Amino acid sequence: MIFLKLFFTFFKIGLFSFGGGYAMIPLILQEIVNTNGWIEKIDLINMISISQVTPGPIAINIATFVGYVISGVRGSLVATISVILPSVILVTIMFFFIKKFKGNIYLEWFLKGIRVVVVGLIGAGFLSIFLEGVNNVFAVIVFTVSFYLVAFKKVHPIPVIVVAGILGAVVS
């Protein structure tokens, strides 16, 4: 029953991934590549790359791609719906209780803890992708120049992505 397994896997990813798409990457890697073996790590990294240049949140795009690879259009629908369903449920519940718990010190402490773990999850996702994707001199140069241009020179990411893609196509 692949659809049920797909549903519960992406529901779990959506339920336990605080901090958005980048924070989800380590959990997606663990569940999709390591636990279920549905795709290879390099294929996930390629999906993450494609998710960066397609409209929409990265986690939803990845869920859609993985679902499609596993079981076509129906797999895409199951994975996409199941990854967003926990957020829909939690936001709906929070809507009704937000005023009641506003200013609650325990909630504040919980949220502070979540913020710290989100930074760690984003870092773990970055490191995993970095180690797999930046694996030769050309990749190190493209990474370093891209990082410098976007982070320090404030160059818009779109031309950097386009030029890096063209360079990758020419060099490969």
TIRO-2110 file (N, C-alpha, C; in Angstrom, 1 decimal):
// TIRO-2110
0.8, -1.2, 0.0, N, 1, A
0.0, 0.0, 0.0, CA, 1, A
0.9, 1.3, 0.0, C, 1, A
1.5, 1.5, -1.2, N, 2, A
2.4, 2.6, -1.3, CA, 2, A
1.8, 4.0, -1.0, C, 2, A
0.6, 4.2, -1.3, N, 3, A
-0.1, 5.5, -1.0, CA, 3, A
-0.2, 5.8, 0.4, C, 3, A
-0.5, 4.8, 1.2, N, 4, A
-0.6, 4.9, 2.7, CA, 4, A
0.8, 5.2, 3.3, C, 4, A
1.8, 4.5, 2.8, N, 5, A
3.1, 4.8, 3.3, CA, 5, A
3.6, 6.2, 2.9, C, 5, A
3.3, 6.5, 1.7, N, 6, A
3.7, 7.9, 1.2, CA, 6, A
3.0, 8.9, 2.0, C, 6, A
1.7, 8.7, 2.3, N, 7, A
0.9, 9.7, 3.1, CA, 7, A
1.5, 9.8, 4.5, C, 7, A
1.7, 8.8, 5.2, N, 8, A
2.2, 8.9, 6.6, CA, 8, A
3.7, 9.4, 6.6, C, 8, A
4.5, 9.1, 5.6, N, 9, A
5.8, 9.6, 5.6, CA, 9, A
5.8, 11.1, 5.5, C, 9, A
5.1, 11.6, 4.5, N, 10, A
5.1, 13.1, 4.3, CA, 10, A
4.3, 13.8, 5.4, C, 10, A
3.3, 13.1, 5.9, N, 11, A
2.5, 13.7, 7.1, CA, 11, A
3.5, 13.9, 8.2, C, 11, A
4.3, 12.9, 8.5, N, 12, A
5.3, 13.0, 9.6, CA, 12, A
6.3, 14.1, 9.3, C, 12, A
6.8, 14.2, 8.0, N, 13, A
7.7, 15.3, 7.7, CA, 13, A
7.0, 16.7, 7.9, C, 13, A
5.8, 16.8, 7.5, N, 14, A
5.1, 18.1, 7.7, CA, 14, A
4.8, 18.4, 9.2, C, 14, A
4.6, 17.3, 10.0, N, 15, A
4.2, 17.5, 11.4, CA, 15, A
5.4, 17.9, 12.2, C, 15, A
6.6, 17.3, 11.9, N, 16, A
7.8, 17.6, 12.8, CA, 16, A
8.8, 18.5, 12.2, C, 16, A
8.5, 19.2, 11.1, N, 17, A
9.4, 20.1, 10.5, CA, 17, A
9.0, 21.5, 10.8, C, 17, A
9.7, 22.1, 11.8, N, 18, A
9.5, 23.5, 12.2, CA, 18, A
10.5, 24.3, 11.4, C, 18, A
10.1, 25.5, 11.0, N, 19, A
11.0, 26.4, 10.4, CA, 19, A
11.0, 26.4, 8.9, C, 19, A
10.1, 25.8, 8.2, N, 20, A
10.0, 25.9, 6.8, CA, 20, A
10.8, 24.9, 6.0, C, 20, A
10.8, 25.0, 4.7, N, 21, A
11.4, 24.0, 3.8, CA, 21, A
12.8, 23.7, 4.1, C, 21, A
13.7, 24.6, 4.3, N, 22, A
15.1, 24.3, 4.5, CA, 22, A
15.3, 23.5, 5.8, C, 22, A
14.5, 23.8, 6.8, N, 23, A
14.6, 23.0, 8.0, CA, 23, A
14.1, 21.6, 7.8, C, 23, A
13.3, 21.4, 6.8, N, 24, A
12.7, 20.0, 6.5, CA, 24, A
13.7, 19.1, 5.8, C, 24, A
14.7, 19.7, 5.2, N, 25, A
15.6, 18.9, 4.4, CA, 25, A
16.3, 17.7, 5.1, C, 25, A
16.8, 17.9, 6.3, N, 26, A
17.4, 16.7, 7.0, CA, 26, A
16.3, 15.6, 7.3, C, 26, A
15.1, 16.0, 7.6, N, 27, A
14.1, 15.0, 7.8, CA, 27, A
13.6, 14.3, 6.5, C, 27, A
13.5, 15.1, 5.5, N, 28, A
13.2, 14.6, 4.1, CA, 28, A
14.3, 13.6, 3.7, C, 28, A
15.6, 14.0, 3.9, N, 29, A
16.7, 13.1, 3.5, CA, 29, A
16.6, 11.8, 4.3, C, 29, A
16.4, 11.9, 5.6, N, 30, A
16.3, 10.7, 6.5, CA, 30, A
15.2, 9.8, 6.0, C, 30, A
14.0, 10.3, 5.8, N, 31, A
12.8, 9.5, 5.5, CA, 31, A
12.8, 9.0, 4.1, C, 31, A
13.1, 9.8, 3.1, N, 32, A
13.0, 9.5, 1.7, CA, 32, A
14.2, 8.7, 1.2, C, 32, A
15.4, 9.1, 1.6, N, 33, A
16.6, 8.4, 1.1, CA, 33, A
17.0, 7.3, 2.0, C, 33, A
17.2, 7.6, 3.3, N, 34, A
17.8, 6.6, 4.2, CA, 34, A
16.7, 5.5, 4.7, C, 34, A
15.6, 5.9, 5.2, N, 35, A
14.6, 5.0, 5.8, CA, 35, A
13.9, 4.2, 4.7, C, 35, A
13.3, 4.9, 3.7, N, 36, A
12.5, 4.2, 2.7, CA, 36, A
13.2, 3.8, 1.4, C, 36, A
14.4, 4.5, 1.2, N, 37, A
15.2, 4.2, 0.0, CA, 37, A
14.4, 4.4, -1.3, C, 37, A
13.5, 5.4, -1.3, N, 38, A
12.7, 5.7, -2.5, CA, 38, A
13.6, 6.3, -3.6, C, 38, A
14.5, 7.2, -3.3, N, 39, A
15.4, 7.8, -4.3, CA, 39, A
16.8, 7.9, -3.7, C, 39, A
17.7, 8.2, -4.6, N, 40, A
19.1, 8.4, -4.1, CA, 40, A
19.3, 9.8, -3.6, C, 40, A
20.4, 10.0, -2.8, N, 41, A
20.7, 11.3, -2.2, CA, 41, A
20.9, 12.3, -3.3, C, 41, A
21.6, 12.0, -4.3, N, 42, A
21.9, 12.9, -5.4, CA, 42, A
20.6, 13.3, -6.1, C, 42, A
19.7, 12.4, -6.3, N, 43, A
18.4, 12.7, -6.9, CA, 43, A
17.6, 13.7, -6.0, C, 43, A
17.7, 13.5, -4.7, N, 44, A
17.0, 14.5, -3.8, CA, 44, A
17.7, 15.9, -3.9, C, 44, A
19.0, 15.9, -4.0, N, 45, A
19.7, 17.2, -4.2, CA, 45, A
19.3, 17.9, -5.5, C, 45, A
19.1, 17.1, -6.5, N, 46, A
18.6, 17.6, -7.8, CA, 46, A
17.2, 18.2, -7.7, C, 46, A
16.4, 17.4, -6.9, N, 47, A
15.0, 17.9, -6.7, CA, 47, A
15.0, 19.2, -5.9, C, 47, A
15.9, 19.3, -4.9, N, 48, A
16.0, 20.5, -4.1, CA, 48, A
16.4, 21.7, -5.1, C, 48, A
17.4, 21.4, -5.9, N, 49, A
17.8, 22.4, -6.9, CA, 49, A
16.7, 22.9, -7.8, C, 49, A
15.9, 21.9, -8.3, N, 50, A
14.8, 22.3, -9.2, CA, 50, A
13.7, 23.0, -8.4, C, 50, A
13.5, 22.6, -7.1, N, 51, A
12.5, 23.3, -6.3, CA, 51, A
12.9, 24.7, -6.0, C, 51, A
14.2, 25.1, -6.1, N, 52, A
14.6, 26.5, -5.9, CA, 52, A
14.2, 27.4, -7.1, C, 52, A
14.1, 26.8, -8.3, N, 53, A
13.8, 27.6, -9.5, CA, 53, A
12.3, 27.5, -9.9, C, 53, A
11.5, 26.7, -9.2, N, 54, A
10.1, 26.6, -9.5, CA, 54, A
9.3, 27.4, -8.5, C, 54, A
8.2, 27.9, -8.8, N, 55, A
7.4, 28.7, -7.9, CA, 55, A
6.9, 27.8, -6.8, C, 55, A
6.8, 28.3, -5.6, N, 56, A
6.1, 27.6, -4.5, CA, 56, A
7.2, 27.2, -3.4, C, 56, A
6.6, 26.8, -2.3, N, 57, A
7.5, 26.4, -1.1, CA, 57, A
8.3, 25.2, -1.5, C, 57, A
9.6, 25.2, -1.0, N, 58, A
10.5, 24.1, -1.3, CA, 58, A
10.0, 22.7, -0.9, C, 58, A
9.4, 22.7, 0.3, N, 59, A
8.9, 21.4, 0.9, CA, 59, A
7.8, 20.8, 0.0, C, 59, A
6.9, 21.7, -0.4, N, 60, A
5.8, 21.2, -1.2, CA, 60, A
6.3, 20.7, -2.6, C, 60, A
7.2, 21.5, -3.1, N, 61, A
7.8, 21.1, -4.4, CA, 61, A
8.5, 19.8, -4.3, C, 61, A
9.3, 19.6, -3.3, N, 62, A
10.0, 18.3, -3.1, CA, 62, A
9.0, 17.2, -2.9, C, 62, A
8.0, 17.4, -2.1, N, 63, A
6.9, 16.3, -1.9, CA, 63, A
6.3, 16.0, -3.2, C, 63, A
6.0, 17.0, -4.0, N, 64, A
5.3, 16.7, -5.3, CA, 64, A
6.3, 15.9, -6.2, C, 64, A
7.5, 16.3, -6.3, N, 65, A
8.5, 15.6, -7.1, CA, 65, A
8.7, 14.1, -6.6, C, 65, A
8.9, 14.0, -5.3, N, 66, A
9.1, 12.6, -4.8, CA, 66, A
7.9, 11.8, -5.0, C, 66, A
6.7, 12.3, -4.7, N, 67, A
5.5, 11.6, -4.9, CA, 67, A
5.3, 11.1, -6.4, C, 67, A
5.7, 12.0, -7.3, N, 68, A
5.6, 11.7, -8.7, CA, 68, A
6.6, 10.5, -9.1, C, 68, A
7.8, 10.6, -8.6, N, 69, A
8.8, 9.6, -8.9, CA, 69, A
8.3, 8.2, -8.4, C, 69, A
7.7, 8.2, -7.2, N, 70, A
7.3, 7.0, -6.5, CA, 70, A
6.0, 6.4, -7.2, C, 70, A
5.1, 7.3, -7.5, N, 71, A
3.8, 6.7, -8.0, CA, 71, A
3.0, 7.7, -8.9, C, 71, A
3.7, 8.4, -9.7, N, 72, A
3.0, 9.3, -10.7, CA, 72, A
2.2, 10.4, -10.1, C, 72, A
1.2, 10.8, -10.9, N, 73, A
0.4, 12.0, -10.5, CA, 73, A
-0.3, 11.7, -9.2, C, 73, A
-0.8, 10.5, -9.0, N, 74, A
-1.5, 10.2, -7.7, CA, 74, A
-0.6, 10.3, -6.5, C, 74, A
0.7, 9.8, -6.7, N, 75, A
1.7, 9.9, -5.7, CA, 75, A
2.0, 11.4, -5.4, C, 75, A
2.1, 12.2, -6.4, N, 76, A
2.3, 13.6, -6.2, CA, 76, A
1.2, 14.2, -5.4, C, 76, A
0.0, 13.9, -5.7, N, 77, A
-1.2, 14.5, -4.9, CA, 77, A
-1.1, 14.0, -3.5, C, 77, A
-0.9, 12.7, -3.2, N, 78, A
-0.8, 12.2, -1.9, CA, 78, A
0.3, 12.9, -1.1, C, 78, A
1.5, 12.9, -1.6, N, 79, A
2.6, 13.5, -0.9, CA, 79, A
2.4, 15.0, -0.7, C, 79, A
1.9, 15.7, -1.6, N, 80, A
1.7, 17.2, -1.5, CA, 80, A
0.7, 17.4, -0.4, C, 80, A
-0.5, 16.8, -0.5, N, 81, A
-1.5, 17.0, 0.5, CA, 81, A
-1.1, 16.6, 1.9, C, 81, A
-0.4, 15.5, 2.0, N, 82, A
0.0, 15.0, 3.3, CA, 82, A
1.1, 15.9, 4.0, C, 82, A
2.0, 16.5, 3.2, N, 83, A
3.0, 17.4, 3.8, CA, 83, A
2.4, 18.7, 4.3, C, 83, A
1.3, 19.2, 3.7, N, 84, A
0.7, 20.4, 4.1, CA, 84, A
-0.4, 20.2, 5.1, C, 84, A
-0.9, 19.1, 5.2, N, 85, A
-2.0, 18.8, 6.1, CA, 85, A
-1.7, 19.1, 7.6, C, 85, A
-0.6, 18.7, 8.1, N, 86, A
-0.3, 19.0, 9.5, CA, 86, A
-0.3, 20.5, 9.8, C, 86, A
0.2, 21.3, 8.9, N, 87, A
0.3, 22.8, 9.0, CA, 87, A
-1.2, 23.3, 9.0, C, 87, A
-2.0, 22.8, 8.1, N, 88, A
-3.4, 23.3, 8.1, CA, 88, A
-4.1, 23.0, 9.4, C, 88, A
-3.9, 21.8, 9.9, N, 89, A
-4.5, 21.4, 11.2, CA, 89, A
-4.0, 22.2, 12.3, C, 89, A
-2.6, 22.4, 12.4, N, 90, A
-2.0, 23.2, 13.5, CA, 90, A
-2.4, 24.6, 13.5, C, 90, A
-2.4, 25.2, 12.3, N, 91, A
-2.8, 26.6, 12.2, CA, 91, A
-4.3, 26.8, 12.5, C, 91, A
-5.1, 25.9, 12.1, N, 92, A
-6.5, 26.0, 12.5, CA, 92, A
-6.7, 25.9, 14.0, C, 92, A
-6.0, 25.0, 14.6, N, 93, A
-6.1, 24.9, 16.1, CA, 93, A
-5.5, 26.1, 16.8, C, 93, A
-4.4, 26.6, 16.3, N, 94, A
-3.8, 27.8, 16.9, CA, 94, A
-4.7, 29.0, 16.8, C, 94, A
-5.4, 29.1, 15.7, N, 95, A
-6.3, 30.2, 15.5, CA, 95, A
-7.3, 30.4, 16.6, C, 95, A
-7.8, 29.2, 17.1, N, 96, A
-8.8, 29.3, 18.1, CA, 96, A
-8.2, 29.5, 19.5, C, 96, A
-6.9, 29.2, 19.7, N, 97, A
-6.3, 29.2, 21.0, CA, 97, A
-5.3, 30.3, 21.2, C, 97, A
-4.9, 31.1, 20.1, N, 98, A
-3.8, 32.0, 20.2, CA, 98, A
-4.0, 33.1, 21.2, C, 98, A
-5.2, 33.6, 21.3, N, 99, A
-5.5, 34.7, 22.3, CA, 99, A
-5.4, 34.1, 23.8, C, 99, A
-5.9, 32.9, 23.9, N, 100, A
-5.9, 32.3, 25.3, CA, 100, A
-4.5, 32.1, 25.8, C, 100, A
-3.5, 31.7, 24.9, N, 101, A
-2.2, 31.4, 25.4, CA, 101, A
-1.2, 32.6, 25.1, C, 101, A
-1.6, 33.7, 24.6, N, 102, A
-0.7, 34.8, 24.4, CA, 102, A
-0.1, 35.3, 25.7, C, 102, A
1.2, 35.4, 25.7, N, 103, A
1.9, 35.8, 26.9, CA, 103, A
2.3, 34.6, 27.8, C, 103, A
1.9, 33.4, 27.5, N, 104, A
2.2, 32.3, 28.4, CA, 104, A
3.7, 32.0, 28.3, C, 104, A
4.3, 32.0, 29.5, N, 105, A
5.7, 31.9, 29.6, CA, 105, A
6.2, 30.5, 29.1, C, 105, A
5.5, 29.5, 29.3, N, 106, A
5.9, 28.1, 28.8, CA, 106, A
5.8, 28.1, 27.3, C, 106, A
4.8, 28.7, 26.7, N, 107, A
4.8, 28.8, 25.3, CA, 107, A
6.0, 29.6, 24.7, C, 107, A
6.3, 30.7, 25.4, N, 108, A
7.4, 31.5, 24.9, CA, 108, A
8.7, 30.6, 25.0, C, 108, A
8.9, 29.9, 26.1, N, 109, A
10.1, 29.1, 26.2, CA, 109, A
10.1, 28.0, 25.1, C, 109, A
9.0, 27.4, 24.8, N, 110, A
8.9, 26.4, 23.8, CA, 110, A
9.3, 27.0, 22.5, C, 110, A
8.8, 28.1, 22.1, N, 111, A
9.1, 28.8, 20.9, CA, 111, A
10.5, 29.2, 20.7, C, 111, A
11.2, 29.6, 21.9, N, 112, A
12.6, 29.9, 21.8, CA, 112, A
13.4, 28.6, 21.5, C, 112, A
13.0, 27.5, 22.1, N, 113, A
13.7, 26.3, 21.8, CA, 113, A
13.5, 25.8, 20.4, C, 113, A
12.4, 26.0, 19.9, N, 114, A
12.1, 25.7, 18.5, CA, 114, A
13.0, 26.5, 17.5, C, 114, A
13.1, 27.8, 17.8, N, 115, A
13.9, 28.7, 17.0, CA, 115, A
15.3, 28.2, 16.9, C, 115, A
15.9, 27.8, 18.0, N, 116, A
17.3, 27.3, 18.0, CA, 116, A
17.4, 26.0, 17.2, C, 116, A
16.5, 25.1, 17.4, N, 117, A
16.6, 23.8, 16.6, CA, 117, A
16.4, 24.1, 15.1, C, 117, A
15.6, 25.1, 14.8, N, 118, A
15.4, 25.4, 13.3, CA, 118, A
16.8, 25.8, 12.7, C, 118, A
17.5, 26.6, 13.4, N, 119, A
18.8, 27.0, 12.9, CA, 119, A
19.7, 25.7, 12.7, C, 119, A
19.7, 24.8, 13.7, N, 120, A
20.4, 23.6, 13.6, CA, 120, A
20.0, 22.7, 12.4, C, 120, A
18.7, 22.6, 12.2, N, 121, A
18.1, 21.8, 11.1, CA, 121, A
18.5, 22.4, 9.7, C, 121, A
18.5, 23.7, 9.6, N, 122, A
18.9, 24.4, 8.4, CA, 122, A
20.3, 24.1, 8.1, C, 122, A
21.2, 24.2, 9.2, N, 123, A
22.6, 24.0, 9.0, CA, 123, A
22.9, 22.5, 8.6, C, 123, A
22.1, 21.6, 9.2, N, 124, A
22.3, 20.2, 8.8, CA, 124, A
21.9, 19.9, 7.4, C, 124, A
20.8, 20.5, 7.0, N, 125, A
20.4, 20.4, 5.6, CA, 125, A
21.5, 21.0, 4.6, C, 125, A
22.0, 22.2, 5.0, N, 126, A
23.0, 22.8, 4.2, CA, 126, A
24.2, 21.9, 4.1, C, 126, A
24.7, 21.4, 5.2, N, 127, A
25.9, 20.6, 5.2, CA, 127, A
25.7, 19.3, 4.4, C, 127, A
24.6, 18.7, 4.5, N, 128, A
24.3, 17.5, 3.7, CA, 128, A
24.4, 17.7, 2.2, C, 128, A
23.7, 18.8, 1.8, N, 129, A
23.7, 19.2, 0.4, CA, 129, A
25.1, 19.6, -0.1, C, 129, A
25.7, 20.4, 0.7, N, 130, A
27.1, 20.9, 0.4, CA, 130, A
28.0, 19.8, 0.2, C, 130, A
28.1, 18.8, 1.1, N, 131, A
29.0, 17.7, 0.9, CA, 131, A
28.8, 16.8, -0.3, C, 131, A
27.5, 16.7, -0.7, N, 132, A
27.2, 15.9, -1.9, CA, 132, A
27.4, 16.7, -3.2, C, 132, A
27.0, 18.0, -3.1, N, 133, A
27.0, 18.8, -4.3, CA, 133, A
28.3, 19.5, -4.7, C, 133, A
29.0, 19.9, -3.7, N, 134, A
30.3, 20.7, -3.9, CA, 134, A
31.4, 19.7, -3.7, C, 134, A
31.7, 18.9, -4.8, N, 135, A
32.6, 17.8, -4.7, CA, 135, A
33.7, 17.8, -5.7, C, 135, A
34.0, 18.9, -6.4, N, 136, A
35.1, 19.1, -7.2, CA, 136, A
35.5, 20.5, -7.3, C, 136, A
36.6, 20.8, -8.0, N, 137, A
37.2, 22.2, -8.0, CA, 137, A
36.2, 23.1, -8.6, C, 137, A
35.6, 22.7, -9.8, N, 138, A
34.6, 23.6, -10.4, CA, 138, A
33.5, 23.9, -9.5, C, 138, A
32.9, 22.9, -8.8, N, 139, A
31.8, 23.2, -7.9, CA, 139, A
32.2, 24.1, -6.8, C, 139, A
33.4, 24.0, -6.2, N, 140, A
33.9, 24.8, -5.2, CA, 140, A
34.0, 26.3, -5.7, C, 140, A
34.5, 26.5, -6.9, N, 141, A
34.6, 27.8, -7.4, CA, 141, A
33.2, 28.4, -7.6, C, 141, A
32.3, 27.7, -8.2, N, 142, A
30.9, 28.2, -8.5, CA, 142, A
30.3, 28.5, -7.2, C, 142, A
30.4, 27.6, -6.2, N, 143, A
29.8, 27.9, -4.9, CA, 143, A
30.3, 29.1, -4.3, C, 143, A
31.7, 29.3, -4.2, N, 144, A
32.3, 30.4, -3.6, CA, 144, A
31.9, 31.7, -4.3, C, 144, A
32.0, 31.7, -5.6, N, 145, A
31.6, 33.0, -6.3, CA, 145, A
30.2, 33.3, -6.1, C, 145, A
29.3, 32.3, -6.2, N, 146, A
27.9, 32.5, -6.0, CA, 146, A
27.6, 33.0, -4.6, C, 146, A
28.1, 32.4, -3.6, N, 147, A
27.9, 32.8, -2.3, CA, 147, A
28.4, 34.3, -2.1, C, 147, A
29.6, 34.6, -2.5, N, 148, A
30.1, 35.9, -2.4, CA, 148, A
29.2, 37.0, -3.1, C, 148, A
28.8, 36.7, -4.3, N, 149, A
28.0, 37.6, -5.1, CA, 149, A
26.6, 37.9, -4.4, C, 149, A
26.0, 36.8, -3.9, N, 150, A
24.6, 37.0, -3.3, CA, 150, A
24.7, 37.5, -1.9, C, 150, A
25.7, 37.0, -1.1, N, 151, A
25.7, 37.4, 0.3, CA, 151, A
26.4, 38.7, 0.5, C, 151, A
27.4, 39.0, -0.2, N, 152, A
28.2, 40.3, 0.1, CA, 152, A
28.0, 41.4, -0.9, C, 152, A
27.9, 41.0, -2.2, N, 153, A
27.7, 42.0, -3.2, CA, 153, A
26.2, 42.3, -3.5, C, 153, A
25.3, 41.5, -2.9, N, 154, A
23.9, 41.7, -3.0, CA, 154, A
23.4, 41.6, -4.4, C, 154, A
24.0, 40.7, -5.2, N, 155, A
23.5, 40.5, -6.6, CA, 155, A
22.3, 39.6, -6.5, C, 155, A
21.3, 39.9, -7.3, N, 156, A
20.1, 39.2, -7.3, CA, 156, A
20.3, 37.7, -7.6, C, 156, A
19.7, 36.8, -6.9, N, 157, A
20.0, 35.3, -7.1, CA, 157, A
19.7, 34.8, -8.5, C, 157, A
18.7, 35.4, -9.2, N, 158, A
18.3, 34.8, -10.5, CA, 158, A
19.4, 34.8, -11.5, C, 158, A
20.1, 35.9, -11.7, N, 159, A
21.2, 35.9, -12.7, CA, 159, A
22.3, 34.9, -12.3, C, 159, A
22.5, 34.8, -11.0, N, 160, A
23.6, 33.9, -10.5, CA, 160, A
23.2, 32.5, -10.8, C, 160, A
21.9, 32.1, -10.6, N, 161, A
21.4, 30.8, -10.9, CA, 161, A
21.5, 30.5, -12.4, C, 161, A
21.1, 31.5, -13.2, N, 162, A
21.2, 31.3, -14.6, CA, 162, A
22.6, 31.0, -15.1, C, 162, A
23.5, 31.9, -14.7, N, 163, A
24.9, 31.8, -15.1, CA, 163, A
25.5, 30.5, -14.6, C, 163, A
25.2, 30.1, -13.4, N, 164, A
25.8, 28.8, -12.8, CA, 164, A
25.2, 27.6, -13.6, C, 164, A
23.9, 27.7, -14.0, N, 165, A
23.3, 26.6, -14.8, CA, 165, A
24.0, 26.5, -16.1, C, 165, A
24.2, 27.6, -16.8, N, 166, A
24.9, 27.6, -18.1, CA, 166, A
26.3, 27.1, -18.0, C, 166, A
27.0, 27.6, -16.9, N, 167, A
28.4, 27.1, -16.7, CA, 167, A
28.4, 25.6, -16.5, C, 167, A
27.5, 25.1, -15.7, N, 168, A
27.4, 23.7, -15.4, CA, 168, A
27.1, 22.9, -16.7, C, 168, A
26.3, 23.4, -17.6, N, 169, A
26.0, 22.7, -18.8, CA, 169, A
27.2, 22.7, -19.8, C, 169, A
27.9, 23.8, -19.8, N, 170, A
29.1, 23.9, -20.7, CA, 170, A
30.2, 23.1, -20.2, C, 170, A
30.5, 23.1, -18.9, N, 171, A
31.6, 22.4, -18.3, CA, 171, A
31.4, 20.9, -18.3, C, 171, A
30.2, 20.5, -18.0, N, 172, A
29.9, 19.0, -17.9, CA, 172, A
30.0, 18.3, -19.2, C, 172, A
END
